[in-house]
């Protein structure tokens, strides 16, 4: 025991320095400074531990003995709590038993409860060309020579499951959710940029917004939307993939996430180049092979993360417990940055002889809580009006006309739209466009 007490302070100090070193690595190297707000608490904890470990060199042996007992007791309690939160998370995970019963009653089918990796593994047994959706945001912290703005090309791509089944689409030559022949059209009536709602989360073609617009207009439509795309990635995507034969550009803004997305994107050096240099390009149309390789590497990493060893490491890092208590800091809204991006997008559309429209998708909370005092809504609306860009307000065009608008979201939860929800939003957009 005397030996333990003598070496305790040294061990404590080394452990504290190791925690600080690991925090610096994760924050500054692995995430390239993109998640400094998340790691701020770990910097505080690690510095506090170092100071306290130095202090233990000067306390009495009796006090040190009590401290050792306290620390080991705390560690045991910590892992008991981690086990509790792991079980709790598994129990509370979507879908709930009520939702599964409801789905079974309505469709006579079982809700597909497989993870994305599980369905990928199952489908890959019969089809080597099965891939998983890998969004541009997944590459923001990487040190790749290019920043992909699309997914893997010409592949069956597994997306999400919020409606009881996994949506799967055949990606086009550039990795977007389109029939590939749309790129061969002499004229593109509508080109869409947006995030998961535009991408087509949890529904299959022809129920996504782009497919609905193809049906309503009987004309060519290109969908360049992708999961978690914020304003800066949308603008960069336009810069890389906009064709000269596009008549109308539909910019779809998701009020629930896009400001947070913008904060993450603005920290990326490659994306910043699109703002500072109007001639900057990555030439992504000619680099699809590199994009595919980067995305495939990401898929392989995800498969490794679900291994038993990875789960054990995650448990020892008390990751579930930490994520339950460390709240994400509220991102600072940057209206001037958003205005600059939309302005540049509008200038790009004018140079391309296209017409830019801005579509505002309201937050789920607006209908769940009944709180109509949304400052962000008026802020964004004023920005778009100042830029003299047509503002398509889906709250007014669609949700305000519904008796129970919350039912347009999957299972009336804070998820994406139902098939009917996507249909009505698409009709709202198209009916507005017909006025111009």
C-alpha positions in Angstrom: 0.0 0.0 0.0 2.9 2.4 0.8 4.3 1.7 -2.7 0.9 2.5 -4.2 0.6 5.7 -2.2 4.1 6.8 -3.2 3.6 6.2 -6.9 0.0 7.4 -6.9 0.8 11.1 -7.5 3.2 10.2 -10.4 0.6 7.9 -12.0 -2.1 10.6 -11.5 0.0 13.3 -13.1 1.0 11.0 -16.1 -2.7 10.1 -16.6 -3.8 13.7 -16.5 -1.2 14.7 -19.1 -2.2 11.8 -21.2 -5.9 12.9 -21.1 -4.8 16.5 -22.1 -2.7 15.1 -25.0 -5.5 13.0 -26.3 -7.9 15.9 -26.0 -5.5 18.1 -28.1 -5.1 15.3 -30.7 -8.9 14.7 -31.0 -9.8 18.4 -31.1 -6.9 19.9 -33.2 -5.7 17.0 -35.4 -8.5 14.5 -35.8 -11.3 17.1 -36.0 -9.0 19.9 -37.4 -10.5 22.4 -34.8 -14.0 21.9 -36.1 -15.3 20.7 -32.7 -13.5 23.0 -30.3 -16.8 23.9 -28.6 -17.3 20.2 -27.8 -13.8 19.6 -26.5 -13.8 22.8 -24.4 -15.1 21.0 -21.3 -12.4 18.3 -21.7 -9.7 20.9 -21.8 -11.0 22.3 -18.5 -11.2 18.9 -17.0 -7.7 17.8 -18.1 -6.1 21.0 -16.9 -7.9 20.7 -13.6 -6.7 17.2 -13.2 -3.1 18.2 -13.9 -3.2 20.9 -11.2 -4.8 18.6 -8.7 -2.3 15.8 -9.4 0.5 18.2 -8.7 -1.3 19.1 -5.4 -1.3 15.4 -4.4 2.5 15.4 -4.1 2.1 17.6 -1.0 -0.8 16.0 0.9 -0.4 13.6 3.8 -0.3 9.8 3.3 -3.6 9.4 5.2 -5.3 11.9 2.9 -3.8 10.2 -0.1 -5.1 6.9 1.0 -8.6 8.2 1.3 -8.2 9.9 -2.1 -7.2 6.6 -3.7 -10.3 4.8 -2.2 -12.5 7.7 -3.4 -11.1 7.6 -7.0 -11.4 3.8 -7.4 -14.9 3.9 -6.0 -15.8 6.7 -8.4 -14.4 4.7 -11.3 -16.6 1.7 -10.4 -19.7 3.9 -10.1 -18.8 5.5 -13.4 -18.8 2.2 -15.3 -22.0 1.1 -13.6 -23.6 4.3 -14.8 -22.2 3.8 -18.3 -23.8 0.3 -18.4 -27.1 1.8 -17.3 -27.0 4.5 -20.0 -26.1 2.0 -22.7 -29.1 -0.1 -21.8 -31.3 3.0 -21.5 -30.2 4.2 -25.0 -30.9 0.8 -26.5 -34.4 0.7 -25.0 -35.3 4.3 -25.9 -33.9 4.0 -29.4 -36.2 4.8 -32.4 -38.5 3.0 -33.2 -40.4 2.5 -30.0 -42.5 -0.6 -29.4 -45.6 1.6 -30.0 -44.3 2.8 -33.4 -43.5 -0.8 -34.4 -47.0 -1.9 -33.5 -48.6 1.0 -35.4 -46.5 0.3 -38.5 -47.4 -3.4 -38.3 -51.1 -2.6 -38.0 -51.0 -0.2 -41.0 -48.8 -2.1 -43.4 -49.0 -5.7 -42.2 -45.2 -5.6 -42.3 -42.5 -5.6 -39.6 -40.6 -2.4 -39.0 -37.0 -3.0 -40.2 -34.9 -2.6 -37.0 -31.6 -3.4 -38.6 -28.8 -0.8 -38.4 -27.5 0.7 -41.6 -24.4 -1.5 -41.3 -26.4 -4.6 -40.8 -28.6 -4.1 -43.9 -25.4 -3.2 -45.8 -23.8 -6.5 -44.8 -27.0 -8.4 -45.6 -27.5 -6.9 -49.1 -23.8 -7.0 -50.0 -24.0 -10.8 -49.9 -26.0 -10.7 -53.2 -24.9 -7.4 -54.6 -21.3 -6.1 -54.5 -22.5 -2.7 -55.8 -24.3 -1.9 -52.5 -23.0 1.3 -50.8 -23.9 3.4 -47.8 -24.7 7.1 -47.9 -21.6 9.1 -47.1 -22.4 12.8 -46.8 -20.0 15.7 -47.6 -20.1 16.7 -43.9 -18.4 13.5 -43.0 -15.3 14.7 -44.8 -15.0 18.2 -43.2 -12.5 17.2 -40.6 -10.4 15.0 -42.9 -7.1 16.1 -44.5 -7.9 14.9 -48.0 -6.6 16.8 -51.0 -10.2 17.3 -52.1 -13.5 17.8 -50.3 -16.2 15.5 -51.9 -19.6 17.2 -52.3 -21.4 14.1 -53.4 -21.5 10.3 -52.7 -20.3 7.2 -54.5 -21.3 7.1 -58.2 -23.4 4.5 -60.1 -24.3 2.5 -57.0 -27.2 1.2 -55.0 -27.0 3.6 -52.0 -28.6 2.8 -48.6 -29.9 6.0 -47.0 -32.1 6.2 -43.8 -35.1 4.5 -42.2 -37.7 6.6 -40.5 -40.8 5.1 -42.2 -40.3 1.4 -41.4 -38.0 0.5 -44.3 -34.6 1.7 -45.6 -34.7 3.9 -48.6 -32.3 2.8 -51.3 -31.5 4.7 -54.5 -29.4 4.2 -57.6 -26.9 7.1 -57.6 -26.0 8.9 -60.8 -22.6 9.4 -62.5 -21.6 12.0 -59.8 -23.0 10.3 -56.8 -26.3 12.2 -56.4 -29.9 10.9 -56.1 -30.9 11.1 -59.8 -31.7 8.9 -62.7 -28.4 9.2 -64.6 -30.0 10.2 -67.9 -31.1 13.5 -66.4 -27.6 14.8 -66.9 -28.1 14.3 -70.7 -31.1 16.5 -71.0 -30.8 19.5 -73.3 -32.5 21.7 -70.8 -32.8 21.4 -67.0 -36.1 22.9 -65.7 -35.2 22.7 -62.0 -31.9 22.2 -60.2 -32.2 21.5 -56.5 -29.6 22.1 -53.7 -30.4 21.3 -50.1 -29.9 18.9 -47.3 -31.6 15.6 -46.3 -35.1 16.8 -47.2 -33.9 17.6 -50.7 -31.7 14.4 -50.8 -34.8 12.3 -50.1 -34.3 11.0 -46.6 -36.2 7.8 -45.7 -38.3 7.6 -48.9 -37.6 6.1 -52.3 -38.0 7.6 -55.8 -40.4 8.7 -57.1 -41.6 10.2 -53.8 -38.7 12.6 -53.2 -39.0 16.3 -54.1 -37.0 16.1 -57.3 -39.0 13.2 -58.6 -42.3 14.9 -57.7 -41.2 18.0 -59.6 -40.3 15.8 -62.6 -43.8 14.4 -62.6 -45.6 17.7 -62.1 -43.6 19.6 -64.7 -42.9 16.7 -67.1 -39.4 18.2 -67.5 -35.9 17.4 -66.5 -34.9 18.0 -62.8 -31.5 17.6 -61.2 -31.2 16.9 -57.5 -27.8 18.0 -56.0 -29.1 17.8 -52.4 -27.2 15.8 -49.8 -27.7 14.9 -46.2 -26.5 17.6 -43.7 -25.6 20.1 -46.4 -25.5 23.6 -45.0 -25.5 26.8 -47.0 -21.7 26.9 -47.8 -21.7 23.3 -49.2 -24.8 24.1 -51.2 -23.0 27.0 -52.8 -19.8 25.0 -53.4 -22.0 22.3 -55.0 -23.5 24.9 -57.4 -20.0 26.1 -58.3 -18.9 22.6 -59.1 -21.9 21.0 -60.8 -24.1 23.8 -62.2 -24.8 23.4 -65.9 -25.3 26.2 -68.4 -28.7 24.7 -69.5 -30.4 25.1 -66.1 -33.5 27.4 -66.1 -34.3 27.5 -62.4 -32.2 26.9 -59.2 -34.2 25.8 -56.2 -32.3 26.5 -52.9 -34.0 24.5 -50.1 -33.3 25.8 -46.6 -34.0 23.5 -43.6 -34.7 25.9 -40.7 -34.0 23.2 -38.0 -30.4 22.6 -38.9 -28.9 24.8 -41.6 -27.4 27.5 -39.3 -25.6 24.9 -37.3 -24.4 23.3 -40.5 -23.0 26.7 -41.7 -20.9 27.1 -38.5 -19.2 23.7 -39.1 -18.7 24.4 -42.8 -17.1 27.8 -42.4 -14.2 26.3 -40.5 -13.2 24.2 -43.5 -10.3 25.7 -45.5 -11.4 24.3 -48.9 -15.0 25.5 -48.5 -13.7 29.0 -47.5 -11.9 29.2 -50.9 -15.3 29.3 -52.6 -16.1 32.5 -50.7 -12.7 34.2 -51.1 -11.9 33.2 -54.7 -14.7 33.3 -57.3 -12.5 31.4 -59.8 -11.7 28.6 -57.3 -12.8 25.1 -58.3 -11.8 21.6 -57.2 -12.8 20.2 -60.6 -14.9 17.5 -58.9 -16.6 16.4 -62.1 -13.3 14.9 -63.3 -12.4 13.4 -59.9 -15.3 11.0 -59.2 -12.8 8.1 -58.9 -11.1 10.0 -56.0 -14.5 10.8 -54.4 -15.5 7.1 -54.6 -12.3 6.0 -52.9 -12.6 8.6 -50.1 -16.2 7.5 -49.5 -15.4 3.8 -49.6 -12.6 4.3 -47.0 -15.2 6.0 -44.8 -17.6 3.1 -45.1 -14.8 0.7 -44.1 -14.1 2.8 -41.0 -17.8 2.6 -40.0 -17.8 -1.1 -40.3 -14.8 -1.4 -38.0 -16.5 0.9 -35.5 -19.3 -1.6 -34.9 -16.9 -4.5 -34.1 -16.9 -6.0 -30.6 -13.5 -4.4 -29.9 -14.7 -1.0 -30.9 -17.8 -1.4 -28.6 -15.5 -2.4 -25.7 -13.3 0.7 -26.3 -16.4 2.9 -26.5 -17.5 1.4 -23.1 -14.2 2.1 -21.4 -14.3 5.6 -22.8 -17.7 6.0 -21.1 -18.8 7.5 -24.4 -22.6 7.0 -23.9 -22.5 8.6 -20.4 -20.5 11.6 -21.7 -22.7 12.2 -24.6 -25.8 12.1 -22.3 -24.4 14.9 -20.0 -22.4 17.1 -22.3 -24.9 19.3 -24.1 -24.1 20.7 -27.5 -23.4 24.4 -27.3 -25.8 26.6 -29.2 -24.2 27.8 -32.4 -23.9 31.5 -33.0 -26.1 32.6 -35.9 -24.1 34.3 -38.6 -26.8 36.2 -40.7 -24.2 38.2 -42.6 -22.3 35.1 -43.7 -25.6 33.5 -44.9 -26.5 36.7 -46.8 -23.1 36.7 -48.5 -23.4 33.1 -49.5 -27.0 33.6 -50.9 -25.9 36.7 -52.7 -23.0 34.9 -54.4 -25.3 32.0 -55.3 -27.7 34.5 -56.9 -24.9 36.2 -58.8 -23.8 32.8 -60.0 -27.4 32.0 -61.2 -27.6 35.3 -63.0 -24.3 34.7 -64.8 -25.6 31.3 -65.8 -28.9 32.8 -67.1 -30.8 30.9 -64.4 -33.4 32.1 -61.9 -32.8 31.4 -58.1 -35.6 30.6 -55.8 -35.3 30.2 -52.0 -37.5 27.6 -50.3 -37.9 27.8 -46.5 -38.8 24.5 -44.7 -40.2 25.3 -41.2 -39.1 23.6 -38.0 -41.0 20.7 -36.6 -41.0 22.5 -33.2 -43.1 25.2 -34.7 -46.0 22.8 -34.9 -45.2 20.7 -31.9 -45.0 23.5 -29.4 -47.3 26.0 -31.2 -44.7 28.7 -30.7 -45.1 31.1 -33.6 -42.4 33.6 -32.4 -39.5 32.4 -34.6 -36.9 35.2 -34.8 -34.8 33.1 -37.2 -37.7 32.9 -39.7 -38.1 36.7 -39.9 -34.3 37.1 -40.0 -33.9 34.7 -43.0 -37.0 36.1 -44.7 -35.7 39.7 -44.5 -32.3 38.6 -45.9 -33.9 36.9 -48.9 -36.2 39.9 -49.5 -33.3 42.3 -49.3 -31.6 40.3 -52.1 -34.8 40.4 -54.1 -34.9 36.6 -54.4 -38.4 34.9 -54.6 -39.1 33.4 -51.1 -41.2 30.2 -51.1 -42.6 29.9 -47.6 -43.6 26.2 -47.1 -45.3 27.2 -43.8 -47.7 29.4 -45.7 -47.9 27.3 -48.9 -48.4 23.9 -47.2 -48.4 23.6 -43.4 -50.8 26.5 -42.6 -53.4 24.8 -44.8 -53.2 21.5 -42.9 -55.6 20.7 -40.1 -52.9 18.8 -38.3 -49.6 19.7 -39.9 -47.5 17.6 -37.5 -48.8 14.4 -39.3 -46.8 15.4 -42.4 -43.7 14.3 -40.4 -43.0 10.6 -40.0 -45.0 9.2 -37.0 -45.7 12.8 -36.1 -42.1 13.0 -34.6 -39.2 15.3 -35.2 -38.1 13.3 -38.2 -38.4 13.8 -42.0 -41.6 13.9 -44.0 -44.0 11.1 -44.8 -44.6 10.3 -48.4 -47.7 12.5 -48.2 -45.6 15.2 -46.6 -43.0 15.2 -49.4 -45.8 15.2 -52.0 -47.5 18.3 -50.5 -44.2 20.2 -50.1 -43.3 19.4 -53.7 -46.8 20.6 -54.8 -46.4 23.8 -52.7 -43.0 24.5 -54.4 -44.4 23.8 -57.9 -47.6 25.8 -57.5 -45.5 28.8 -56.4 -43.1 28.5 -59.3 -46.1 28.4 -61.8 -46.8 32.0 -60.8 -43.5 33.2 -62.2 
